Amino acid sequence: MKRIGVYPGTFDPITLGHMDIIARGARLVDELVIGVTTNIAKNPMFSDDERIAMVTREVAALGDATIRVVGFNSLLMDFAEAQGGSVVIRGIRGVTDFEYEYQLTGMNRQLNDRIDTVFLMADVALQPIASRLVKEIALYGGDIGRFVSPAVKADVVARIAGQGVAR
């Protein structure tokens, strides 16, 4: 039986921390579905389609891993079930992430107890990276090159320039 994992997120933008979890998560399953979702509370910089394209471009560099990028706007457990997923992969940067993810996992188990959640600790060097902070640094003219790929950096810089954001 094919083991399908689902790694959900907004990926606005996709960071090196996300890519670390994707690469490691892909080794745990036969196929990894990256679910790109909308979270309007996070005030996205990029549209759904732009984020899906960005993630697709970035994961292409991983080579032979079987990865699909799919947009969704539903309950995670419904999405995971529709994708044939048996496991949800979540990245944890620290205690705050764990507390939130622990509560979310409990709720998800109530919705669908056939899908397990696996937590992967972020690489120590990548733990501080958060998309929200990457955007904030970029908005103030800081260099985000240590947190994202060169292509994503160019996307973010171009978006900020296009918005006419004063620095």
Backbone as JSON Lines, residues from 0, in Angstrom:
{"i":0,"aa":"M","n":[0.84,-1.19,0.0],"ca":[0.0,0.0,0.0],"c":[0.88,1.25,0.0]}
{"i":1,"aa":"K","n":[0.55,2.18,-0.86],"ca":[1.3,3.42,-0.99],"c":[1.03,4.32,0.21]}
{"i":2,"aa":"R","n":[2.08,4.8,0.85],"ca":[1.96,5.69,2.0],"c":[2.06,7.14,1.51]}
{"i":3,"aa":"I","n":[0.95,7.88,1.68],"ca":[0.89,9.27,1.22],"c":[0.87,10.18,2.43]}
{"i":4,"aa":"G","n":[1.78,11.14,2.42],"ca":[1.84,12.15,3.47],"c":[1.37,13.5,2.95]}
{"i":5,"aa":"V","n":[0.84,14.3,3.83],"ca":[0.37,15.64,3.48],"c":[1.1,16.65,4.36]}
{"i":6,"aa":"Y","n":[1.71,17.64,3.72],"ca":[2.38,18.73,4.44],"c":[1.65,20.02,4.09]}
{"i":7,"aa":"P","n":[0.79,20.51,4.99],"ca":[0.01,21.71,4.7],"c":[0.69,22.99,5.17]}
{"i":8,"aa":"G","n":[0.35,24.08,4.51],"ca":[0.85,25.38,4.96],"c":[0.42,26.47,4.0]}
{"i":9,"aa":"T","n":[0.68,27.71,4.4],"ca":[0.39,28.83,3.51],"c":[1.58,29.12,2.6]}
{"i":10,"aa":"F","n":[2.79,28.88,3.08],"ca":[4.0,29.04,2.27],"c":[4.03,30.42,1.62]}
{"i":11,"aa":"D","n":[3.93,31.45,2.44],"ca":[3.83,32.83,1.95],"c":[4.94,33.7,2.53]}
{"i":12,"aa":"P","n":[6.16,33.57,2.03],"ca":[6.66,32.69,0.98],"c":[7.22,31.39,1.56]}
{"i":13,"aa":"I","n":[7.55,30.47,0.68],"ca":[8.19,29.23,1.09],"c":[9.63,29.55,1.52]}
{"i":14,"aa":"T","n":[10.02,29.03,2.67],"ca":[11.34,29.33,3.24],"c":[12.25,28.1,3.19]}
{"i":15,"aa":"L","n":[13.51,28.31,3.55],"ca":[14.43,27.18,3.65],"c":[14.0,26.22,4.75]}
{"i":16,"aa":"G","n":[13.34,26.72,5.77],"ca":[12.79,25.86,6.81],"c":[11.72,24.93,6.26]}
{"i":17,"aa":"H","n":[10.82,25.48,5.45],"ca":[9.81,24.65,4.79],"c":[10.48,23.59,3.92]}
{"i":18,"aa":"M","n":[11.47,24.01,3.16],"ca":[12.15,23.08,2.24],"c":[12.84,21.95,3.01]}
{"i":19,"aa":"D","n":[13.37,22.25,4.17],"ca":[13.98,21.21,5.0],"c":[12.94,20.18,5.42]}
{"i":20,"aa":"I","n":[11.79,20.64,5.87],"ca":[10.72,19.72,6.29],"c":[10.2,18.93,5.08]}
{"i":21,"aa":"I","n":[10.08,19.57,3.94],"ca":[9.62,18.88,2.73],"c":[10.59,17.77,2.34]}
{"i":22,"aa":"A","n":[11.88,18.09,2.3],"ca":[12.87,17.09,1.9],"c":[12.89,15.91,2.87]}
{"i":23,"aa":"R","n":[12.84,16.2,4.15],"ca":[12.87,15.13,5.16],"c":[11.56,14.37,5.18]}
{"i":24,"aa":"G","n":[10.44,15.09,5.04],"ca":[9.13,14.43,5.02],"c":[8.97,13.51,3.82]}
{"i":25,"aa":"A","n":[9.51,13.93,2.67],"ca":[9.41,13.12,1.45],"c":[10.12,11.78,1.61]}
{"i":26,"aa":"R","n":[11.13,11.73,2.47],"ca":[11.84,10.46,2.7],"c":[11.03,9.5,3.57]}
{"i":27,"aa":"L","n":[10.02,10.0,4.26],"ca":[9.22,9.17,5.17],"c":[8.02,8.51,4.49]}
{"i":28,"aa":"V","n":[7.66,9.0,3.32],"ca":[6.46,8.52,2.64],"c":[6.79,8.18,1.18]}
{"i":29,"aa":"D","n":[5.88,7.46,0.55],"ca":[6.06,7.15,-0.87],"c":[5.74,8.37,-1.74]}
{"i":30,"aa":"E","n":[4.79,9.16,-1.29],"ca":[4.4,10.38,-2.01],"c":[4.06,11.45,-0.99]}
{"i":31,"aa":"L","n":[4.55,12.66,-1.24],"ca":[4.26,13.78,-0.36],"c":[3.39,14.79,-1.12]}
{"i":32,"aa":"V","n":[2.25,15.12,-0.55],"ca":[1.36,16.13,-1.12],"c":[1.55,17.39,-0.29]}
{"i":33,"aa":"I","n":[1.99,18.44,-0.94],"ca":[2.13,19.73,-0.26],"c":[0.83,20.48,-0.5]}
{"i":34,"aa":"G","n":[0.11,20.71,0.57],"ca":[-1.17,21.41,0.49],"c":[-0.98,22.88,0.75]}
{"i":35,"aa":"V","n":[-1.16,23.7,-0.27],"ca":[-1.02,25.14,-0.14],"c":[-2.41,25.71,0.12]}
{"i":36,"aa":"T","n":[-2.57,26.29,1.31],"ca":[-3.89,26.76,1.71],"c":[-3.91,28.27,1.91]}
{"i":37,"aa":"T","n":[-5.1,28.79,2.0],"ca":[-5.29,30.21,2.25],"c":[-5.58,30.43,3.72]}
{"i":38,"aa":"N","n":[-4.91,31.37,4.3],"ca":[-5.2,31.78,5.67],"c":[-5.26,33.3,5.65]}
{"i":39,"aa":"I","n":[-6.46,33.84,5.45],"ca":[-6.59,35.29,5.3],"c":[-6.14,36.04,6.55]}
{"i":40,"aa":"A","n":[-6.13,35.38,7.7],"ca":[-5.66,36.01,8.92],"c":[-4.17,36.34,8.84]}
{"i":41,"aa":"K","n":[-3.44,35.63,7.96],"ca":[-2.0,35.87,7.82],"c":[-1.68,36.96,6.81]}
{"i":42,"aa":"N","n":[-2.7,37.58,6.19],"ca":[-2.48,38.68,5.25],"c":[-1.44,38.3,4.19]}
{"i":43,"aa":"P","n":[-1.8,37.39,3.28],"ca":[-0.82,36.88,2.33],"c":[-0.25,37.93,1.39]}
{"i":44,"aa":"M","n":[1.03,37.81,1.14],"ca":[1.73,38.68,0.19],"c":[1.48,38.2,-1.24]}
{"i":45,"aa":"F","n":[1.34,36.86,-1.39],"ca":[1.17,36.25,-2.71],"c":[-0.19,35.57,-2.78]}
{"i":46,"aa":"S","n":[-0.75,35.55,-3.98],"ca":[-2.04,34.88,-4.19],"c":[-1.87,33.36,-4.07]}
{"i":47,"aa":"D","n":[-2.99,32.67,-3.99],"ca":[-2.94,31.2,-3.95],"c":[-2.17,30.65,-5.14]}
{"i":48,"aa":"D","n":[-2.51,31.09,-6.34],"ca":[-1.85,30.59,-7.55],"c":[-0.36,30.91,-7.55]}
{"i":49,"aa":"E","n":[0.0,32.08,-7.09],"ca":[1.42,32.45,-7.03],"c":[2.17,31.56,-6.05]}
{"i":50,"aa":"R","n":[1.57,31.28,-4.9],"ca":[2.23,30.43,-3.91],"c":[2.34,28.99,-4.4]}
{"i":51,"aa":"I","n":[1.31,28.49,-5.07],"ca":[1.37,27.14,-5.63],"c":[2.5,27.05,-6.65]}
{"i":52,"aa":"A","n":[2.6,28.05,-7.53],"ca":[3.66,28.06,-8.54],"c":[5.04,28.16,-7.88]}
{"i":53,"aa":"M","n":[5.16,28.98,-6.84],"ca":[6.43,29.16,-6.15],"c":[6.86,27.84,-5.49]}
{"i":54,"aa":"V","n":[5.94,27.18,-4.8],"ca":[6.26,25.91,-4.14],"c":[6.61,24.86,-5.18]}
{"i":55,"aa":"T","n":[5.85,24.79,-6.26],"ca":[6.13,23.82,-7.33],"c":[7.53,24.02,-7.88]}
{"i":56,"aa":"R","n":[7.9,25.27,-8.14],"ca":[9.24,25.59,-8.65],"c":[10.32,25.16,-7.66]}
{"i":57,"aa":"E","n":[10.11,25.47,-6.39],"ca":[11.13,25.16,-5.38],"c":[11.31,23.66,-5.17]}
{"i":58,"aa":"V","n":[10.23,22.9,-5.15],"ca":[10.36,21.45,-4.88],"c":[10.9,20.7,-6.1]}
{"i":59,"aa":"A","n":[10.84,21.31,-7.28],"ca":[11.4,20.66,-8.47],"c":[12.89,20.39,-8.28]}
{"i":60,"aa":"A","n":[13.55,21.21,-7.48],"ca":[14.98,21.04,-7.23],"c":[15.29,19.79,-6.39]}
{"i":61,"aa":"L","n":[14.27,19.19,-5.8],"ca":[14.5,18.01,-4.96],"c":[14.69,16.73,-5.78]}
{"i":62,"aa":"G","n":[14.49,16.84,-7.08],"ca":[14.81,15.72,-7.95],"c":[13.82,14.59,-7.93]}
{"i":63,"aa":"D","n":[14.27,13.41,-7.49],"ca":[13.49,12.19,-7.67],"c":[12.41,11.94,-6.62]}
{"i":64,"aa":"A","n":[12.26,12.8,-5.66],"ca":[11.19,12.61,-4.67],"c":[9.83,12.76,-5.35]}
{"i":65,"aa":"T","n":[8.87,11.94,-4.93],"ca":[7.52,12.03,-5.49],"c":[6.73,13.04,-4.67]}
{"i":66,"aa":"I","n":[6.58,14.21,-5.25],"ca":[5.92,15.33,-4.56],"c":[4.9,15.95,-5.49]}
{"i":67,"aa":"R","n":[3.71,16.2,-4.95],"ca":[2.67,16.94,-5.67],"c":[2.35,18.19,-4.86]}
{"i":68,"aa":"V","n":[2.06,19.27,-5.55],"ca":[1.66,20.51,-4.91],"c":[0.21,20.78,-5.3]}
{"i":69,"aa":"V","n":[-0.65,20.91,-4.28],"ca":[-2.08,21.04,-4.51],"c":[-2.62,22.18,-3.63]}
{"i":70,"aa":"G","n":[-3.41,23.04,-4.21],"ca":[-4.06,24.08,-3.43],"c":[-5.31,23.53,-2.76]}
{"i":71,"aa":"F","n":[-5.63,24.05,-1.58],"ca":[-6.87,23.64,-0.93],"c":[-7.4,24.74,-0.03]}
{"i":72,"aa":"N","n":[-8.71,24.67,0.18],"ca":[-9.39,25.63,1.03],"c":[-10.51,24.89,1.74]}
{"i":73,"aa":"S","n":[-10.12,23.99,2.63],"ca":[-11.07,23.15,3.36],"c":[-10.42,22.72,4.67]}
{"i":74,"aa":"L","n":[-11.15,21.92,5.43],"ca":[-10.55,21.35,6.63],"c":[-9.38,20.46,6.22]}
{"i":75,"aa":"L","n":[-8.3,20.52,6.97],"ca":[-7.12,19.72,6.66],"c":[-7.44,18.23,6.58]}
{"i":76,"aa":"M","n":[-8.23,17.73,7.5],"ca":[-8.53,16.29,7.5],"c":[-9.34,15.89,6.27]}
{"i":77,"aa":"D","n":[-10.22,16.76,5.81],"ca":[-10.97,16.48,4.57],"c":[-10.01,16.46,3.38]}
{"i":78,"aa":"F","n":[-9.1,17.43,3.34],"ca":[-8.12,17.49,2.26],"c":[-7.22,16.26,2.27]}
{"i":79,"aa":"A","n":[-6.7,15.92,3.44],"ca":[-5.8,14.76,3.55],"c":[-6.52,13.49,3.1]}
{"i":80,"aa":"E","n":[-7.75,13.31,3.52],"ca":[-8.53,12.13,3.12],"c":[-8.72,12.11,1.6]}
{"i":81,"aa":"A","n":[-9.05,13.26,1.01],"ca":[-9.27,13.34,-0.43],"c":[-7.99,13.01,-1.21]}
{"i":82,"aa":"Q","n":[-6.85,13.29,-0.62],"ca":[-5.57,13.01,-1.27],"c":[-5.1,11.58,-1.04]}
{"i":83,"aa":"G","n":[-5.83,10.83,-0.22],"ca":[-5.42,9.46,0.12],"c":[-4.37,9.42,1.2]}
{"i":84,"aa":"G","n":[-4.24,10.52,1.92],"ca":[-3.2,10.63,2.94],"c":[-3.47,9.79,4.17]}
{"i":85,"aa":"S","n":[-2.4,9.24,4.73],"ca":[-2.5,8.5,5.99],"c":[-1.74,9.21,7.1]}
{"i":86,"aa":"V","n":[-0.98,10.23,6.73],"ca":[-0.19,10.96,7.72],"c":[-0.08,12.42,7.3]}
{"i":87,"aa":"V","n":[-0.16,13.3,8.31],"ca":[0.07,14.73,8.12],"c":[1.43,15.03,8.73]}
{"i":88,"aa":"I","n":[2.24,15.75,8.0],"ca":[3.58,16.11,8.46],"c":[3.57,17.58,8.85]}
{"i":89,"aa":"R","n":[4.06,17.85,10.04],"ca":[4.11,19.22,10.54],"c":[5.52,19.52,11.04]}
{"i":90,"aa":"G","n":[5.99,20.72,10.76],"ca":[7.29,21.16,11.26],"c":[7.11,21.9,12.57]}
{"i":91,"aa":"I","n":[8.03,21.66,13.48],"ca":[8.0,22.3,14.8],"c":[9.3,23.08,14.99]}
{"i":92,"aa":"R","n":[9.19,24.38,15.26],"ca":[10.38,25.19,15.5],"c":[10.71,25.3,16.97]}
{"i":93,"aa":"G","n":[9.7,25.23,17.82],"ca":[9.95,25.41,19.24],"c":[8.72,25.08,20.06]}
{"i":94,"aa":"V","n":[8.77,25.43,21.33],"ca":[7.71,25.08,22.27],"c":[6.37,25.71,21.88]}
{"i":95,"aa":"T","n":[6.39,26.95,21.43],"ca":[5.15,27.61,21.04],"c":[4.48,26.87,19.9]}
{"i":96,"aa":"D","n":[5.27,26.48,18.89],"ca":[4.72,25.69,17.78],"c":[4.13,24.39,18.3]}
{"i":97,"aa":"F","n":[4.87,23.74,19.22],"ca":[4.41,22.45,19.72],"c":[3.06,22.58,20.42]}
{"i":98,"aa":"E","n":[2.9,23.58,21.26],"ca":[1.63,23.75,21.98],"c":[0.46,23.93,21.02]}
{"i":99,"aa":"Y","n":[0.66,24.74,20.0],"ca":[-0.39,24.97,18.99],"c":[-0.66,23.68,18.22]}
{"i":100,"aa":"E","n":[0.39,23.03,17.74],"ca":[0.25,21.82,16.94],"c":[-0.35,20.66,17.75]}
{"i":101,"aa":"Y","n":[0.0,20.59,19.03],"ca":[-0.54,19.56,19.9],"c":[-2.07,19.7,19.99]}
{"i":102,"aa":"Q","n":[-2.54,20.91,20.2],"ca":[-3.99,21.17,20.27],"c":[-4.65,20.87,18.92]}
{"i":103,"aa":"L","n":[-4.03,21.32,17.84],"ca":[-4.57,21.09,16.5],"c":[-4.64,19.59,16.19]}
{"i":104,"aa":"T","n":[-3.61,18.86,16.56],"ca":[-3.59,17.42,16.33],"c":[-4.72,16.73,17.08]}
{"i":105,"aa":"G","n":[-4.97,17.14,18.29],"ca":[-6.08,16.58,19.07],"c":[-7.41,16.81,18.4]}
{"i":106,"aa":"M","n":[-7.61,18.0,17.89],"ca":[-8.85,18.31,17.19],"c":[-8.95,17.51,15.89]}
{"i":107,"aa":"N","n":[-7.84,17.42,15.17],"ca":[-7.84,16.67,13.92],"c":[-8.14,15.19,14.15]}
{"i":108,"aa":"R","n":[-7.64,14.64,15.25],"ca":[-7.91,13.23,15.57],"c":[-9.4,13.02,15.84]}
{"i":109,"aa":"Q","n":[-10.05,14.04,16.39],"ca":[-11.49,13.95,16.61],"c":[-12.25,13.95,15.27]}
{"i":110,"aa":"L","n":[-11.71,14.66,14.3],"ca":[-12.35,14.74,12.98],"c":[-12.08,13.5,12.14]}
{"i":111,"aa":"N","n":[-10.86,12.93,12.27],"ca":[-10.51,11.76,11.46],"c":[-9.37,11.01,12.15]}
{"i":112,"aa":"D","n":[-9.72,9.94,12.84],"ca":[-8.7,9.2,13.59],"c":[-7.93,8.19,12.74]}
{"i":113,"aa":"R","n":[-8.18,8.18,11.43],"ca":[-7.45,7.3,10.53],"c":[-6.17,7.97,10.0]}
{"i":114,"aa":"I","n":[-6.03,9.26,10.26],"ca":[-4.86,10.0,9.78],"c":[-4.04,10.45,10.99]}
{"i":115,"aa":"D","n":[-2.78,10.03,11.0],"ca":[-1.87,10.4,12.08],"c":[-1.11,11.67,11.73]}
{"i":116,"aa":"T","n":[-0.56,12.3,12.75],"ca":[0.28,13.48,12.55],"c":[1.68,13.16,13.03]}
{"i":117,"aa":"V","n":[2.66,13.53,12.23],"ca":[4.07,13.34,12.56],"c":[4.71,14.71,12.65]}
{"i":118,"aa":"F","n":[5.4,14.96,13.75],"ca":[6.1,16.23,13.94],"c":[7.57,16.04,13.6]}
{"i":119,"aa":"L","n":[8.1,16.94,12.79],"ca":[9.53,16.96,12.5],"c":[10.1,18.24,13.09]}
{"i":120,"aa":"M","n":[11.12,18.09,13.9],"ca":[11.78,19.26,14.47],"c":[12.57,19.96,13.38]}
{"i":121,"aa":"A","n":[12.45,21.27,13.35],"ca":[13.2,22.05,12.38],"c":[14.69,21.9,12.65]}
{"i":122,"aa":"D","n":[15.47,21.93,11.6],"ca":[16.92,21.95,11.73],"c":[17.29,23.14,12.62]}
{"i":123,"aa":"V","n":[18.24,22.95,13.51],"ca":[18.62,23.99,14.47],"c":[18.95,25.3,13.77]}
{"i":124,"aa":"A","n":[19.65,25.23,12.66],"ca":[20.04,26.45,11.95],"c":[18.85,27.16,11.31]}
{"i":125,"aa":"L","n":[17.73,26.43,11.13],"ca":[16.57,27.0,10.45],"c":[15.41,27.32,11.39]}
{"i":126,"aa":"Q","n":[15.55,27.02,12.67],"ca":[14.45,27.19,13.62],"c":[13.89,28.6,13.7]}
{"i":127,"aa":"P","n":[14.69,29.64,13.6],"ca":[14.09,30.97,13.74],"c":[13.32,31.45,12.52]}
{"i":128,"aa":"I","n":[13.41,30.74,11.41],"ca":[12.8,31.23,10.17],"c":[11.29,31.07,10.2]}
{"i":129,"aa":"A","n":[10.6,32.17,9.94],"ca":[9.15,32.18,9.82],"c":[8.79,33.08,8.65]}
{"i":130,"aa":"S","n":[7.86,32.65,7.83],"ca":[7.47,33.45,6.66],"c":[7.08,34.87,7.05]}
{"i":131,"aa":"R","n":[6.36,34.99,8.16],"ca":[5.91,36.31,8.63],"c":[7.12,37.22,8.88]}
{"i":132,"aa":"L","n":[8.16,36.68,9.49],"ca":[9.35,37.48,9.78],"c":[10.15,37.76,8.52]}
{"i":133,"aa":"V","n":[10.18,36.81,7.6],"ca":[10.86,37.02,6.32],"c":[10.24,38.21,5.6]}
{"i":134,"aa":"K","n":[8.91,38.24,5.55],"ca":[8.22,39.36,4.89],"c":[8.51,40.68,5.6]}
{"i":135,"aa":"E","n":[8.51,40.65,6.92],"ca":[8.77,41.88,7.67],"c":[10.18,42.41,7.42]}
{"i":136,"aa":"I","n":[11.15,41.5,7.45],"ca":[12.54,41.9,7.17],"c":[12.64,42.51,5.78]}
{"i":137,"aa":"A","n":[12.02,41.86,4.8],"ca":[12.07,42.35,3.42],"c":[11.39,43.71,3.28]}
{"i":138,"aa":"L","n":[10.26,43.88,3.96],"ca":[9.54,45.16,3.88],"c":[10.38,46.33,4.39]}
{"i":139,"aa":"Y","n":[11.28,46.04,5.33],"ca":[12.15,47.09,5.87],"c":[13.51,47.12,5.18]}
{"i":140,"aa":"G","n":[13.61,46.43,4.05],"ca":[14.83,46.51,3.25],"c":[15.95,45.59,3.69]}
{"i":141,"aa":"G","n":[15.67,44.67,4.61],"ca":[16.7,43.74,5.06],"c":[16.93,42.62,4.06]}
{"i":142,"aa":"D","n":[18.07,41.98,4.18],"ca":[18.45,40.9,3.28],"c":[17.85,39.59,3.78]}
{"i":143,"aa":"I","n":[17.0,38.97,2.98],"ca":[16.35,37.72,3.36],"c":[17.03,36.5,2.72]}
{"i":144,"aa":"G","n":[18.17,36.72,2.1],"ca":[18.87,35.66,1.38],"c":[19.28,34.46,2.22]}
{"i":145,"aa":"R","n":[19.37,34.61,3.53],"ca":[19.73,33.48,4.4],"c":[18.53,32.63,4.75]}
{"i":146,"aa":"F","n":[17.33,33.1,4.4],"ca":[16.11,32.43,4.85],"c":[15.3,31.79,3.72]}
{"i":147,"aa":"V","n":[15.56,32.22,2.49],"ca":[14.82,31.73,1.33],"c":[15.79,31.49,0.18]}
{"i":148,"aa":"S","n":[15.32,30.78,-0.84],"ca":[16.16,30.55,-2.03],"c":[16.33,31.87,-2.79]}
{"i":149,"aa":"P","n":[17.32,31.93,-3.68],"ca":[17.49,33.15,-4.49],"c":[16.24,33.5,-5.31]}
{"i":150,"aa":"A","n":[15.55,32.49,-5.84],"ca":[14.35,32.76,-6.65],"c":[13.23,33.33,-5.79]}
{"i":151,"aa":"V","n":[13.05,32.8,-4.59],"ca":[12.01,33.32,-3.7],"c":[12.38,34.73,-3.24]}
{"i":152,"aa":"K","n":[13.64,34.95,-2.96],"ca":[14.08,36.31,-2.59],"c":[13.71,37.29,-3.7]}
{"i":153,"aa":"A","n":[13.99,36.91,-4.94],"ca":[13.65,37.78,-6.07],"c":[12.14,38.01,-6.16]}
{"i":154,"aa":"D","n":[11.34,36.97,-5.91],"ca":[9.88,37.12,-5.92],"c":[9.43,38.12,-4.86]}
{"i":155,"aa":"V","n":[9.96,38.0,-3.66],"ca":[9.56,38.88,-2.56],"c":[9.99,40.31,-2.84]}
{"i":156,"aa":"V","n":[11.23,40.48,-3.27],"ca":[11.73,41.83,-3.56],"c":[10.91,42.48,-4.67]}
{"i":157,"aa":"A","n":[10.59,41.71,-5.71],"ca":[9.78,42.24,-6.81],"c":[8.38,42.62,-6.34]}
{"i":158,"aa":"R","n":[7.8,41.79,-5.47],"ca":[6.46,42.09,-4.97],"c":[6.48,43.38,-4.16]}
{"i":159,"aa":"I","n":[7.48,43.54,-3.32],"ca":[7.57,44.76,-2.5],"c":[7.78,45.98,-3.39]}
{"i":160,"aa":"A","n":[8.65,45.86,-4.39],"ca":[8.89,46.96,-5.31],"c":[7.61,47.32,-6.08]}
{"i":161,"aa":"G","n":[6.85,46.3,-6.46],"ca":[5.62,46.5,-7.2],"c":[4.53,47.14,-6.36]}
{"i":162,"aa":"Q","n":[4.62,46.98,-5.04],"ca":[3.62,47.57,-4.15],"c":[3.98,49.01,-3.79]}
{"i":163,"aa":"G","n":[5.17,49.42,-4.2],"ca":[5.59,50.78,-3.88],"c":[5.74,51.01,-2.4]}
{"i":164,"aa":"V","n":[6.18,49.98,-1.68],"ca":[6.33,50.09,-0.23],"c":[7.54,50.96,0.09]}
{"i":165,"aa":"A","n":[7.34,51.98,0.9],"ca":[8.44,52.85,1.3],"c":[9.31,52.13,2.31]}
{"i":166,"aa":"R","n":[10.61,52.3,2.16],"ca":[11.53,51.67,3.12],"c":[12.16,52.69,4.01]}
